[in-house]
């Protein structure tokens, strides 16, 4: 179970980083690309929540962040910080 959990958490981290990259893209006037990146990352995160119920317990704010779009501002970074703690614990 641990390798699968690590893989899923790493995938979540990648999607959170993608949202952060989208914010940078928008800052550099790539608005359409940024919107596409955010939309795809959020859809993937929703799918992961459905496929892996442990994510709701591990990251209880993830669904609310997605539902309120707070994830698009600073929520992605806060979730990533929390996720890094869980990934570190799996390495120990």
HTML snippet that shows the backbone in 3Dmol.js (N, CA, C, O; Angstrom):
<script src="https://3Dmol.org/build/3Dmol-min.js"></script>
<div id="view" style="width:600px;height:400px;position:relative"></div>
<script>
const pdb = `
ATOM      1  N   UNK A   1       0.832  -1.210   0.000  1.00  0.00           N
ATOM      2  CA  UNK A   1       0.000   0.000   0.000  1.00  0.00           C
ATOM      3  C   UNK A   1       0.864   1.257   0.000  1.00  0.00           C
ATOM      4  O   UNK A   1       0.511   2.245  -0.643  1.00  0.00           O
ATOM      5  N   UNK A   2       1.982   1.234   0.706  1.00  0.00           N
ATOM      6  CA  UNK A   2       2.815   2.428   0.807  1.00  0.00           C
ATOM      7  C   UNK A   2       3.328   2.916  -0.556  1.00  0.00           C
ATOM      8  O   UNK A   2       3.287   4.120  -0.812  1.00  0.00           O
ATOM      9  N   UNK A   3       3.810   2.030  -1.440  1.00  0.00           N
ATOM     10  CA  UNK A   3       4.251   2.534  -2.752  1.00  0.00           C
ATOM     11  C   UNK A   3       3.119   3.201  -3.536  1.00  0.00           C
ATOM     12  O   UNK A   3       3.328   4.216  -4.199  1.00  0.00           O
ATOM     13  N   UNK A   4       1.913   2.619  -3.453  1.00  0.00           N
ATOM     14  CA  UNK A   4       0.783   3.220  -4.164  1.00  0.00           C
ATOM     15  C   UNK A   4       0.442   4.571  -3.542  1.00  0.00           C
ATOM     16  O   UNK A   4       0.187   5.539  -4.258  1.00  0.00           O
ATOM     17  N   UNK A   5       0.436   4.637  -2.225  1.00  0.00           N
ATOM     18  CA  UNK A   5       0.130   5.894  -1.531  1.00  0.00           C
ATOM     19  C   UNK A   5       1.159   6.961  -1.923  1.00  0.00           C
ATOM     20  O   UNK A   5       0.805   8.110  -2.184  1.00  0.00           O
ATOM     21  N   UNK A   6       2.416   6.571  -1.960  1.00  0.00           N
ATOM     22  CA  UNK A   6       3.472   7.509  -2.350  1.00  0.00           C
ATOM     23  C   UNK A   6       3.256   7.997  -3.778  1.00  0.00           C
ATOM     24  O   UNK A   6       3.406   9.185  -4.063  1.00  0.00           O
ATOM     25  N   UNK A   7       2.908   7.085  -4.666  1.00  0.00           N
ATOM     26  CA  UNK A   7       2.663   7.453  -6.073  1.00  0.00           C
ATOM     27  C   UNK A   7       1.510   8.438  -6.177  1.00  0.00           C
ATOM     28  O   UNK A   7       1.608   9.433  -6.896  1.00  0.00           O
ATOM     29  N   UNK A   8       0.420   8.173  -5.467  1.00  0.00           N
ATOM     30  CA  UNK A   8      -0.756   9.043  -5.513  1.00  0.00           C
ATOM     31  C   UNK A   8      -0.413  10.424  -4.943  1.00  0.00           C
ATOM     32  O   UNK A   8      -0.773  11.446  -5.527  1.00  0.00           O
ATOM     33  N   UNK A   9       0.275  10.449  -3.813  1.00  0.00           N
ATOM     34  CA  UNK A   9       0.636  11.735  -3.205  1.00  0.00           C
ATOM     35  C   UNK A   9       1.588  12.522  -4.096  1.00  0.00           C
ATOM     36  O   UNK A   9       1.500  13.748  -4.172  1.00  0.00           O
ATOM     37  N   UNK A  10       2.489  11.826  -4.764  1.00  0.00           N
ATOM     38  CA  UNK A  10       3.399  12.497  -5.694  1.00  0.00           C
ATOM     39  C   UNK A  10       2.620  13.071  -6.873  1.00  0.00           C
ATOM     40  O   UNK A  10       2.936  14.155  -7.364  1.00  0.00           O
ATOM     41  N   UNK A  11       1.614  12.350  -7.319  1.00  0.00           N
ATOM     42  CA  UNK A  11       0.757  12.845  -8.401  1.00  0.00           C
ATOM     43  C   UNK A  11      -0.025  14.083  -7.958  1.00  0.00           C
ATOM     44  O   UNK A  11      -0.143  15.048  -8.714  1.00  0.00           O
ATOM     45  N   UNK A  12      -0.553  14.055  -6.746  1.00  0.00           N
ATOM     46  CA  UNK A  12      -1.251  15.230  -6.198  1.00  0.00           C
ATOM     47  C   UNK A  12      -0.304  16.414  -6.157  1.00  0.00           C
ATOM     48  O   UNK A  12      -0.674  17.520  -6.553  1.00  0.00           O
ATOM     49  N   UNK A  13       0.909  16.195  -5.682  1.00  0.00           N
ATOM     50  CA  UNK A  13       1.902  17.270  -5.607  1.00  0.00           C
ATOM     51  C   UNK A  13       2.160  17.858  -6.995  1.00  0.00           C
ATOM     52  O   UNK A  13       2.275  19.074  -7.147  1.00  0.00           O
ATOM     53  N   UNK A  14       2.250  16.999  -7.994  1.00  0.00           N
ATOM     54  CA  UNK A  14       2.476  17.481  -9.357  1.00  0.00           C
ATOM     55  C   UNK A  14       1.356  18.384  -9.843  1.00  0.00           C
ATOM     56  O   UNK A  14       1.609  19.396 -10.496  1.00  0.00           O
ATOM     57  N   UNK A  15       0.122  18.024  -9.527  1.00  0.00           N
ATOM     58  CA  UNK A  15      -1.020  18.849  -9.946  1.00  0.00           C
ATOM     59  C   UNK A  15      -1.045  20.171  -9.173  1.00  0.00           C
ATOM     60  O   UNK A  15      -1.409  21.207  -9.730  1.00  0.00           O
ATOM     61  N   UNK A  16      -0.667  20.139  -7.919  1.00  0.00           N
ATOM     62  CA  UNK A  16      -0.601  21.393  -7.143  1.00  0.00           C
ATOM     63  C   UNK A  16       0.487  22.309  -7.701  1.00  0.00           C
ATOM     64  O   UNK A  16       0.294  23.520  -7.804  1.00  0.00           O
ATOM     65  N   UNK A  17       1.629  21.723  -8.060  1.00  0.00           N
ATOM     66  CA  UNK A  17       2.694  22.519  -8.689  1.00  0.00           C
ATOM     67  C   UNK A  17       2.220  23.108 -10.011  1.00  0.00           C
ATOM     68  O   UNK A  17       2.584  24.229 -10.366  1.00  0.00           O
ATOM     69  N   UNK A  18       1.416  22.355 -10.726  1.00  0.00           N
ATOM     70  CA  UNK A  18       0.890  22.825 -12.010  1.00  0.00           C
ATOM     71  C   UNK A  18       0.014  24.056 -11.838  1.00  0.00           C
ATOM     72  O   UNK A  18       0.043  24.965 -12.668  1.00  0.00           O
ATOM     73  N   UNK A  19      -0.764  24.087 -10.765  1.00  0.00           N
ATOM     74  CA  UNK A  19      -1.592  25.264 -10.491  1.00  0.00           C
ATOM     75  C   UNK A  19      -0.692  26.463 -10.204  1.00  0.00           C
ATOM     76  O   UNK A  19      -0.961  27.570 -10.668  1.00  0.00           O
ATOM     77  N   UNK A  20       0.367  26.243  -9.444  1.00  0.00           N
ATOM     78  CA  UNK A  20       1.317  27.319  -9.194  1.00  0.00           C
ATOM     79  C   UNK A  20       1.983  27.798 -10.473  1.00  0.00           C
ATOM     80  O   UNK A  20       2.189  28.998 -10.658  1.00  0.00           O
ATOM     81  N   UNK A  21       2.321  26.867 -11.354  1.00  0.00           N
ATOM     82  CA  UNK A  21       2.913  27.232 -12.650  1.00  0.00           C
ATOM     83  C   UNK A  21       1.928  28.013 -13.505  1.00  0.00           C
ATOM     84  O   UNK A  21       2.313  28.919 -14.244  1.00  0.00           O
ATOM     85  N   UNK A  22       0.661  27.657 -13.399  1.00  0.00           N
ATOM     86  CA  UNK A  22      -0.374  28.386 -14.143  1.00  0.00           C
ATOM     87  C   UNK A  22      -0.437  29.831 -13.672  1.00  0.00           C
ATOM     88  O   UNK A  22      -0.630  30.739 -14.480  1.00  0.00           O
ATOM     89  N   UNK A  23      -0.278  30.047 -12.388  1.00  0.00           N
ATOM     90  CA  UNK A  23      -0.272  31.419 -11.873  1.00  0.00           C
ATOM     91  C   UNK A  23       0.901  32.198 -12.459  1.00  0.00           C
ATOM     92  O   UNK A  23       0.759  33.370 -12.810  1.00  0.00           O
ATOM     93  N   UNK A  24       2.049  31.553 -12.565  1.00  0.00           N
ATOM     94  CA  UNK A  24       3.213  32.205 -13.185  1.00  0.00           C
ATOM     95  C   UNK A  24       2.954  32.485 -14.660  1.00  0.00           C
ATOM     96  O   UNK A  24       3.301  33.552 -15.166  1.00  0.00           O
ATOM     97  N   UNK A  25       2.348  31.530 -15.340  1.00  0.00           N
ATOM     98  CA  UNK A  25       2.036  31.715 -16.761  1.00  0.00           C
ATOM     99  C   UNK A  25       1.115  32.913 -16.959  1.00  0.00           C
ATOM    100  O   UNK A  25       1.297  33.704 -17.884  1.00  0.00           O
ATOM    101  N   UNK A  26       0.130  33.035 -16.084  1.00  0.00           N
ATOM    102  CA  UNK A  26      -0.783  34.174 -16.203  1.00  0.00           C
ATOM    103  C   UNK A  26      -0.056  35.488 -15.950  1.00  0.00           C
ATOM    104  O   UNK A  26      -0.334  36.490 -16.608  1.00  0.00           O
ATOM    105  N   UNK A  27       0.871  35.487 -15.000  1.00  0.00           N
ATOM    106  CA  UNK A  27       1.666  36.692 -14.739  1.00  0.00           C
ATOM    107  C   UNK A  27       2.463  37.122 -15.963  1.00  0.00           C
ATOM    108  O   UNK A  27       2.769  38.302 -16.133  1.00  0.00           O
ATOM    109  N   UNK A  28       2.798  36.148 -16.821  1.00  0.00           N
ATOM    110  CA  UNK A  28       3.561  36.435 -18.037  1.00  0.00           C
ATOM    111  C   UNK A  28       2.660  36.533 -19.263  1.00  0.00           C
ATOM    112  O   UNK A  28       3.112  36.376 -20.397  1.00  0.00           O
ATOM    113  N   UNK A  29       1.373  36.796 -19.014  1.00  0.00           N
ATOM    114  CA  UNK A  29       0.384  37.080 -20.058  1.00  0.00           C
ATOM    115  C   UNK A  29       0.011  35.879 -20.927  1.00  0.00           C
ATOM    116  O   UNK A  29      -0.305  36.035 -22.106  1.00  0.00           O
ATOM    117  N   UNK A  30       0.048  34.700 -20.349  1.00  0.00           N
ATOM    118  CA  UNK A  30      -0.412  33.493 -21.030  1.00  0.00           C
ATOM    119  C   UNK A  30      -1.709  33.028 -20.367  1.00  0.00           C
ATOM    120  O   UNK A  30      -1.801  31.921 -19.836  1.00  0.00           O
ATOM    121  N   UNK A  31      -2.692  33.899 -20.415  1.00  0.00           N
ATOM    122  CA  UNK A  31      -3.944  33.665 -19.687  1.00  0.00           C
ATOM    123  C   UNK A  31      -4.665  32.391 -20.132  1.00  0.00           C
ATOM    124  O   UNK A  31      -5.099  31.611 -19.284  1.00  0.00           O
ATOM    125  N   UNK A  32      -4.799  32.167 -21.421  1.00  0.00           N
ATOM    126  CA  UNK A  32      -5.510  30.977 -21.898  1.00  0.00           C
ATOM    127  C   UNK A  32      -4.791  29.701 -21.484  1.00  0.00           C
ATOM    128  O   UNK A  32      -5.430  28.737 -21.060  1.00  0.00           O
ATOM    129  N   UNK A  33      -3.475  29.689 -21.602  1.00  0.00           N
ATOM    130  CA  UNK A  33      -2.693  28.530 -21.192  1.00  0.00           C
ATOM    131  C   UNK A  33      -2.834  28.299 -19.691  1.00  0.00           C
ATOM    132  O   UNK A  33      -2.960  27.158 -19.246  1.00  0.00           O
ATOM    133  N   UNK A  34      -2.814  29.374 -18.913  1.00  0.00           N
ATOM    134  CA  UNK A  34      -2.960  29.276 -17.457  1.00  0.00           C
ATOM    135  C   UNK A  34      -4.323  28.690 -17.093  1.00  0.00           C
ATOM    136  O   UNK A  34      -4.413  27.826 -16.220  1.00  0.00           O
ATOM    137  N   UNK A  35      -5.363  29.147 -17.746  1.00  0.00           N
ATOM    138  CA  UNK A  35      -6.707  28.626 -17.466  1.00  0.00           C
ATOM    139  C   UNK A  35      -6.803  27.143 -17.802  1.00  0.00           C
ATOM    140  O   UNK A  35      -7.419  26.376 -17.061  1.00  0.00           O
ATOM    141  N   UNK A  36      -6.199  26.737 -18.914  1.00  0.00           N
ATOM    142  CA  UNK A  36      -6.202  25.329 -19.302  1.00  0.00           C
ATOM    143  C   UNK A  36      -5.450  24.491 -18.271  1.00  0.00           C
ATOM    144  O   UNK A  36      -5.923  23.426 -17.876  1.00  0.00           O
ATOM    145  N   UNK A  37      -4.293  24.960 -17.838  1.00  0.00           N
ATOM    146  CA  UNK A  37      -3.493  24.234 -16.851  1.00  0.00           C
ATOM    147  C   UNK A  37      -4.261  24.067 -15.543  1.00  0.00           C
ATOM    148  O   UNK A  37      -4.265  22.988 -14.950  1.00  0.00           O
ATOM    149  N   UNK A  38      -4.905  25.133 -15.102  1.00  0.00           N
ATOM    150  CA  UNK A  38      -5.682  25.069 -13.853  1.00  0.00           C
ATOM    151  C   UNK A  38      -6.854  24.107 -13.975  1.00  0.00           C
ATOM    152  O   UNK A  38      -7.099  23.288 -13.089  1.00  0.00           O
ATOM    153  N   UNK A  39      -7.573  24.221 -15.083  1.00  0.00           N
ATOM    154  CA  UNK A  39      -8.751  23.377 -15.307  1.00  0.00           C
ATOM    155  C   UNK A  39      -8.345  21.897 -15.305  1.00  0.00           C
ATOM    156  O   UNK A  39      -8.999  21.076 -14.661  1.00  0.00           O
ATOM    157  N   UNK A  40      -7.287  21.561 -16.011  1.00  0.00           N
ATOM    158  CA  UNK A  40      -6.830  20.173 -16.087  1.00  0.00           C
ATOM    159  C   UNK A  40      -6.328  19.671 -14.737  1.00  0.00           C
ATOM    160  O   UNK A  40      -6.620  18.542 -14.343  1.00  0.00           O
ATOM    161  N   UNK A  41      -5.574  20.506 -14.032  1.00  0.00           N
ATOM    162  CA  UNK A  41      -5.046  20.098 -12.723  1.00  0.00           C
ATOM    163  C   UNK A  41      -6.177  19.868 -11.731  1.00  0.00           C
ATOM    164  O   UNK A  41      -6.164  18.881 -10.995  1.00  0.00           O
ATOM    165  N   UNK A  42      -7.149  20.761 -11.706  1.00  0.00           N
ATOM    166  CA  UNK A  42      -8.279  20.610 -10.781  1.00  0.00           C
ATOM    167  C   UNK A  42      -9.116  19.379 -11.124  1.00  0.00           C
ATOM    168  O   UNK A  42      -9.566  18.669 -10.225  1.00  0.00           O
ATOM    169  N   UNK A  43      -9.327  19.124 -12.399  1.00  0.00           N
ATOM    170  CA  UNK A  43     -10.083  17.930 -12.807  1.00  0.00           C
ATOM    171  C   UNK A  43      -9.334  16.669 -12.378  1.00  0.00           C
ATOM    172  O   UNK A  43      -9.949  15.713 -11.905  1.00  0.00           O
ATOM    173  N   UNK A  44      -8.030  16.665 -12.539  1.00  0.00           N
ATOM    174  CA  UNK A  44      -7.237  15.504 -12.136  1.00  0.00           C
ATOM    175  C   UNK A  44      -7.273  15.309 -10.628  1.00  0.00           C
ATOM    176  O   UNK A  44      -7.348  14.176 -10.152  1.00  0.00           O
ATOM    177  N   UNK A  45      -7.222  16.390  -9.879  1.00  0.00           N
ATOM    178  CA  UNK A  45      -7.299  16.291  -8.420  1.00  0.00           C
ATOM    179  C   UNK A  45      -8.653  15.737  -7.978  1.00  0.00           C
ATOM    180  O   UNK A  45      -8.727  14.926  -7.055  1.00  0.00           O
ATOM    181  N   UNK A  46      -9.707  16.172  -8.632  1.00  0.00           N
ATOM    182  CA  UNK A  46     -11.047  15.645  -8.310  1.00  0.00           C
ATOM    183  C   UNK A  46     -11.123  14.139  -8.603  1.00  0.00           C
ATOM    184  O   UNK A  46     -11.700  13.377  -7.827  1.00  0.00           O
ATOM    185  N   UNK A  47     -10.544  13.729  -9.714  1.00  0.00           N
ATOM    186  CA  UNK A  47     -10.531  12.301 -10.056  1.00  0.00           C
ATOM    187  C   UNK A  47      -9.756  11.504  -9.014  1.00  0.00           C
ATOM    188  O   UNK A  47     -10.190  10.429  -8.598  1.00  0.00           O
ATOM    189  N   UNK A  48      -8.614  12.028  -8.595  1.00  0.00           N
ATOM    190  CA  UNK A  48      -7.827  11.335  -7.581  1.00  0.00           C
ATOM    191  C   UNK A  48      -8.580  11.223  -6.264  1.00  0.00           C
ATOM    192  O   UNK A  48      -8.491  10.199  -5.586  1.00  0.00           O
ATOM    193  N   UNK A  49      -9.317  12.257  -5.896  1.00  0.00           N
ATOM    194  CA  UNK A  49     -10.132  12.194  -4.680  1.00  0.00           C
ATOM    195  C   UNK A  49     -11.173  11.081  -4.768  1.00  0.00           C
ATOM    196  O   UNK A  49     -11.445  10.389  -3.787  1.00  0.00           O
ATOM    197  N   UNK A  50     -11.746  10.922  -5.948  1.00  0.00           N
ATOM    198  CA  UNK A  50     -12.762   9.881  -6.130  1.00  0.00           C
ATOM    199  C   UNK A  50     -12.134   8.485  -6.145  1.00  0.00           C
ATOM    200  O   UNK A  50     -12.700   7.542  -5.592  1.00  0.00           O
ATOM    201  N   UNK A  51     -10.994   8.359  -6.763  1.00  0.00           N
ATOM    202  CA  UNK A  51     -10.345   7.055  -6.912  1.00  0.00           C
ATOM    203  C   UNK A  51      -9.649   6.582  -5.637  1.00  0.00           C
ATOM    204  O   UNK A  51      -9.504   5.379  -5.418  1.00  0.00           O
ATOM    205  N   UNK A  52      -9.219   7.524  -4.796  1.00  0.00           N
ATOM    206  CA  UNK A  52      -8.417   7.193  -3.614  1.00  0.00           C
ATOM    207  C   UNK A  52      -9.000   7.882  -2.382  1.00  0.00           C
ATOM    208  O   UNK A  52      -8.580   8.982  -2.025  1.00  0.00           O
ATOM    209  N   UNK A  53      -9.958   7.240  -1.739  1.00  0.00           N
ATOM    210  CA  UNK A  53     -10.643   7.842  -0.592  1.00  0.00           C
ATOM    211  C   UNK A  53      -9.715   8.277   0.543  1.00  0.00           C
ATOM    212  O   UNK A  53     -10.072   9.167   1.315  1.00  0.00           O
ATOM    213  N   UNK A  54      -8.537   7.672   0.661  1.00  0.00           N
ATOM    214  CA  UNK A  54      -7.629   8.069   1.728  1.00  0.00           C
ATOM    215  C   UNK A  54      -7.195   9.528   1.614  1.00  0.00           C
ATOM    216  O   UNK A  54      -6.777  10.131   2.602  1.00  0.00           O
ATOM    217  N   UNK A  55      -7.294  10.097   0.408  1.00  0.00           N
ATOM    218  CA  UNK A  55      -6.897  11.499   0.230  1.00  0.00           C
ATOM    219  C   UNK A  55      -7.778  12.453   1.032  1.00  0.00           C
ATOM    220  O   UNK A  55      -7.293  13.452   1.562  1.00  0.00           O
ATOM    221  N   UNK A  56      -9.060  12.150   1.120  1.00  0.00           N
ATOM    222  CA  UNK A  56      -9.968  13.010   1.884  1.00  0.00           C
ATOM    223  C   UNK A  56      -9.603  13.028   3.359  1.00  0.00           C
ATOM    224  O   UNK A  56      -9.740  14.054   4.025  1.00  0.00           O
ATOM    225  N   UNK A  57      -9.141  11.897   3.869  1.00  0.00           N
ATOM    226  CA  UNK A  57      -8.733  11.830   5.274  1.00  0.00           C
ATOM    227  C   UNK A  57      -7.372  12.495   5.477  1.00  0.00           C
ATOM    228  O   UNK A  57      -7.142  13.165   6.484  1.00  0.00           O
ATOM    229  N   UNK A  58      -6.485  12.306   4.523  1.00  0.00           N
ATOM    230  CA  UNK A  58      -5.130  12.839   4.644  1.00  0.00           C
ATOM    231  C   UNK A  58      -5.076  14.340   4.397  1.00  0.00           C
ATOM    232  O   UNK A  58      -4.348  15.063   5.078  1.00  0.00           O
ATOM    233  N   UNK A  59      -5.846  14.804   3.422  1.00  0.00           N
ATOM    234  CA  UNK A  59      -5.902  16.225   3.066  1.00  0.00           C
ATOM    235  C   UNK A  59      -7.356  16.678   3.117  1.00  0.00           C
ATOM    236  O   UNK A  59      -7.976  16.884   2.074  1.00  0.00           O
ATOM    237  N   UNK A  60      -7.904  16.835   4.318  1.00  0.00           N
ATOM    238  CA  UNK A  60      -9.337  17.123   4.436  1.00  0.00           C
ATOM    239  C   UNK A  60      -9.772  18.436   3.782  1.00  0.00           C
ATOM    240  O   UNK A  60     -10.953  18.599   3.473  1.00  0.00           O
ATOM    241  N   UNK A  61      -8.871  19.351   3.571  1.00  0.00           N
ATOM    242  CA  UNK A  61      -9.224  20.644   2.963  1.00  0.00           C
ATOM    243  C   UNK A  61      -9.218  20.611   1.438  1.00  0.00           C
ATOM    244  O   UNK A  61      -9.692  21.552   0.801  1.00  0.00           O
ATOM    245  N   UNK A  62      -8.696  19.556   0.851  1.00  0.00           N
ATOM    246  CA  UNK A  62      -8.551  19.517  -0.609  1.00  0.00           C
ATOM    247  C   UNK A  62      -9.875  19.714  -1.333  1.00  0.00           C
ATOM    248  O   UNK A  62      -9.955  20.521  -2.260  1.00  0.00           O
ATOM    249  N   UNK A  63     -10.902  19.001  -0.932  1.00  0.00           N
ATOM    250  CA  UNK A  63     -12.197  19.126  -1.622  1.00  0.00           C
ATOM    251  C   UNK A  63     -12.756  20.543  -1.473  1.00  0.00           C
ATOM    252  O   UNK A  63     -13.239  21.122  -2.446  1.00  0.00           O
ATOM    253  N   UNK A  64     -12.693  21.102  -0.266  1.00  0.00           N
ATOM    254  CA  UNK A  64     -13.198  22.467  -0.050  1.00  0.00           C
ATOM    255  C   UNK A  64     -12.398  23.466  -0.884  1.00  0.00           C
ATOM    256  O   UNK A  64     -12.964  24.394  -1.461  1.00  0.00           O
ATOM    257  N   UNK A  65     -11.099  23.275  -0.943  1.00  0.00           N
ATOM    258  CA  UNK A  65     -10.246  24.155  -1.750  1.00  0.00           C
ATOM    259  C   UNK A  65     -10.678  24.123  -3.217  1.00  0.00           C
ATOM    260  O   UNK A  65     -10.752  25.158  -3.879  1.00  0.00           O
ATOM    261  N   UNK A  66     -10.958  22.932  -3.705  1.00  0.00           N
ATOM    262  CA  UNK A  66     -11.405  22.786  -5.098  1.00  0.00           C
ATOM    263  C   UNK A  66     -12.793  23.390  -5.294  1.00  0.00           C
ATOM    264  O   UNK A  66     -13.039  24.086  -6.280  1.00  0.00           O
ATOM    265  N   UNK A  67     -13.687  23.124  -4.364  1.00  0.00           N
ATOM    266  CA  UNK A  67     -15.071  23.602  -4.494  1.00  0.00           C
ATOM    267  C   UNK A  67     -15.177  25.124  -4.432  1.00  0.00           C
ATOM    268  O   UNK A  67     -16.061  25.711  -5.056  1.00  0.00           O
ATOM    269  N   UNK A  68     -14.289  25.758  -3.691  1.00  0.00           N
ATOM    270  CA  UNK A  68     -14.359  27.216  -3.530  1.00  0.00           C
ATOM    271  C   UNK A  68     -13.399  27.963  -4.461  1.00  0.00           C
ATOM    272  O   UNK A  68     -13.416  29.193  -4.510  1.00  0.00           O
ATOM    273  N   UNK A  69     -12.574  27.234  -5.190  1.00  0.00           N
ATOM    274  CA  UNK A  69     -11.527  27.811  -6.059  1.00  0.00           C
ATOM    275  C   UNK A  69     -10.428  28.525  -5.275  1.00  0.00           C
ATOM    276  O   UNK A  69      -9.590  29.205  -5.868  1.00  0.00           O
ATOM    277  N   UNK A  70     -10.423  28.379  -3.960  1.00  0.00           N
ATOM    278  CA  UNK A  70      -9.340  28.969  -3.154  1.00  0.00           C
ATOM    279  C   UNK A  70      -8.001  28.350  -3.538  1.00  0.00           C
ATOM    280  O   UNK A  70      -6.951  28.976  -3.394  1.00  0.00           O
ATOM    281  N   UNK A  71      -8.050  27.123  -4.026  1.00  0.00           N
ATOM    282  CA  UNK A  71      -6.848  26.411  -4.437  1.00  0.00           C
ATOM    283  C   UNK A  71      -6.082  27.172  -5.522  1.00  0.00           C
ATOM    284  O   UNK A  71      -4.867  27.026  -5.650  1.00  0.00           O
ATOM    285  N   UNK A  72      -6.801  27.982  -6.298  1.00  0.00           N
ATOM    286  CA  UNK A  72      -6.185  28.710  -7.411  1.00  0.00           C
ATOM    287  C   UNK A  72      -5.371  29.908  -6.952  1.00  0.00           C
ATOM    288  O   UNK A  72      -4.515  30.397  -7.688  1.00  0.00           O
ATOM    289  N   UNK A  73      -5.630  30.381  -5.749  1.00  0.00           N
ATOM    290  CA  UNK A  73      -4.882  31.516  -5.219  1.00  0.00           C
ATOM    291  C   UNK A  73      -3.687  31.033  -4.424  1.00  0.00           C
ATOM    292  O   UNK A  73      -2.599  30.830  -4.963  1.00  0.00           O
ATOM    293  N   UNK A  74      -3.912  30.851  -3.118  1.00  0.00           N
ATOM    294  CA  UNK A  74      -2.840  30.393  -2.241  1.00  0.00           C
ATOM    295  C   UNK A  74      -3.067  28.991  -1.716  1.00  0.00           C
ATOM    296  O   UNK A  74      -2.170  28.395  -1.120  1.00  0.00           O
ATOM    297  N   UNK A  75      -4.256  28.463  -1.933  1.00  0.00           N
ATOM    298  CA  UNK A  75      -4.585  27.144  -1.399  1.00  0.00           C
ATOM    299  C   UNK A  75      -3.657  26.055  -1.890  1.00  0.00           C
ATOM    300  O   UNK A  75      -3.307  25.151  -1.131  1.00  0.00           O
ATOM    301  N   UNK A  76      -3.252  26.126  -3.149  1.00  0.00           N
ATOM    302  CA  UNK A  76      -2.370  25.098  -3.705  1.00  0.00           C
ATOM    303  C   UNK A  76      -1.069  25.018  -2.918  1.00  0.00           C
ATOM    304  O   UNK A  76      -0.559  23.927  -2.662  1.00  0.00           O
ATOM    305  N   UNK A  77      -0.535  26.168  -2.538  1.00  0.00           N
ATOM    306  CA  UNK A  77       0.733  26.217  -1.821  1.00  0.00           C
ATOM    307  C   UNK A  77       0.587  25.667  -0.399  1.00  0.00           C
ATOM    308  O   UNK A  77       1.457  24.943   0.086  1.00  0.00           O
ATOM    309  N   UNK A  78      -0.500  26.012   0.250  1.00  0.00           N
ATOM    310  CA  UNK A  78      -0.743  25.517   1.605  1.00  0.00           C
ATOM    311  C   UNK A  78      -0.937  23.998   1.595  1.00  0.00           C
ATOM    312  O   UNK A  78      -0.419  23.295   2.462  1.00  0.00           O
ATOM    313  N   UNK A  79      -1.677  23.507   0.622  1.00  0.00           N
ATOM    314  CA  UNK A  79      -1.868  22.064   0.503  1.00  0.00           C
ATOM    315  C   UNK A  79      -0.549  21.360   0.195  1.00  0.00           C
ATOM    316  O   UNK A  79      -0.286  20.272   0.708  1.00  0.00           O
ATOM    317  N   UNK A  80       0.264  21.972  -0.630  1.00  0.00           N
ATOM    318  CA  UNK A  80       1.549  21.378  -0.980  1.00  0.00           C
ATOM    319  C   UNK A  80       2.446  21.274   0.250  1.00  0.00           C
ATOM    320  O   UNK A  80       3.134  20.270   0.436  1.00  0.00           O
ATOM    321  N   UNK A  81       2.440  22.303   1.086  1.00  0.00           N
ATOM    322  CA  UNK A  81       3.225  22.247   2.329  1.00  0.00           C
ATOM    323  C   UNK A  81       2.766  21.084   3.199  1.00  0.00           C
ATOM    324  O   UNK A  81       3.585  20.344   3.744  1.00  0.00           O
ATOM    325  N   UNK A  82       1.459  20.931   3.325  1.00  0.00           N
ATOM    326  CA  UNK A  82       0.902  19.841   4.126  1.00  0.00           C
ATOM    327  C   UNK A  82       1.246  18.487   3.509  1.00  0.00           C
ATOM    328  O   UNK A  82       1.583  17.539   4.217  1.00  0.00           O
ATOM    329  N   UNK A  83       1.158  18.412   2.210  1.00  0.00           N
ATOM    330  CA  UNK A  83       1.450  17.178   1.501  1.00  0.00           C
ATOM    331  C   UNK A  83       2.908  16.766   1.675  1.00  0.00           C
ATOM    332  O   UNK A  83       3.204  15.580   1.826  1.00  0.00           O
ATOM    333  N   UNK A  84       3.804  17.719   1.656  1.00  0.00           N
ATOM    334  CA  UNK A  84       5.235  17.422   1.814  1.00  0.00           C
ATOM    335  C   UNK A  84       5.508  16.744   3.157  1.00  0.00           C
ATOM    336  O   UNK A  84       6.384  15.885   3.249  1.00  0.00           O
ATOM    337  N   UNK A  85       4.772  17.121   4.188  1.00  0.00           N
ATOM    338  CA  UNK A  85       4.921  16.482   5.495  1.00  0.00           C
ATOM    339  C   UNK A  85       4.550  15.002   5.385  1.00  0.00           C
ATOM    340  O   UNK A  85       5.249  14.140   5.918  1.00  0.00           O
ATOM    341  N   UNK A  86       3.461  14.718   4.701  1.00  0.00           N
ATOM    342  CA  UNK A  86       3.014  13.329   4.539  1.00  0.00           C
ATOM    343  C   UNK A  86       3.993  12.530   3.677  1.00  0.00           C
ATOM    344  O   UNK A  86       4.258  11.363   3.964  1.00  0.00           O
ATOM    345  N   UNK A  87       4.524  13.141   2.639  1.00  0.00           N
ATOM    346  CA  UNK A  87       5.489  12.448   1.790  1.00  0.00           C
ATOM    347  C   UNK A  87       6.767  12.164   2.564  1.00  0.00           C
ATOM    348  O   UNK A  87       7.355  11.093   2.413  1.00  0.00           O
ATOM    349  N   UNK A  88       7.195  13.088   3.373  1.00  0.00           N
ATOM    350  CA  UNK A  88       8.393  12.870   4.193  1.00  0.00           C
ATOM    351  C   UNK A  88       8.192  11.734   5.167  1.00  0.00           C
ATOM    352  O   UNK A  88       9.103  10.938   5.396  1.00  0.00           O
ATOM    353  N   UNK A  89       7.011  11.651   5.740  1.00  0.00           N
ATOM    354  CA  UNK A  89       6.707  10.582   6.706  1.00  0.00           C
ATOM    355  C   UNK A  89       6.743   9.212   6.019  1.00  0.00           C
ATOM    356  O   UNK A  89       7.115   8.220   6.646  1.00  0.00           O
ATOM    357  N   UNK A  90       6.364   9.150   4.755  1.00  0.00           N
ATOM    358  CA  UNK A  90       6.394   7.876   4.042  1.00  0.00           C
ATOM    359  C   UNK A  90       7.826   7.433   3.768  1.00  0.00           C
ATOM    360  O   UNK A  90       8.096   6.237   3.652  1.00  0.00           O
ATOM    361  N   UNK A  91       8.733   8.380   3.666  1.00  0.00           N
ATOM    362  CA  UNK A  91      10.139   8.043   3.386  1.00  0.00           C
ATOM    363  C   UNK A  91      10.839   7.499   4.618  1.00  0.00           C
ATOM    364  O   UNK A  91      11.832   6.780   4.500  1.00  0.00           O
ATOM    365  N   UNK A  92      10.337   7.829   5.787  1.00  0.00           N
ATOM    366  CA  UNK A  92      10.997   7.399   7.036  1.00  0.00           C
ATOM    367  C   UNK A  92      10.744   5.971   7.359  1.00  0.00           C
ATOM    368  O   UNK A  92      11.232   5.472   8.373  1.00  0.00           O
TER     369      UNK A  92
END
`;
const viewer = $3Dmol.createViewer("view");
viewer.addModel(pdb, "pdb");
viewer.setStyle({}, {cartoon: {color: "spectrum"}});
viewer.zoomTo();
viewer.render();
</script>
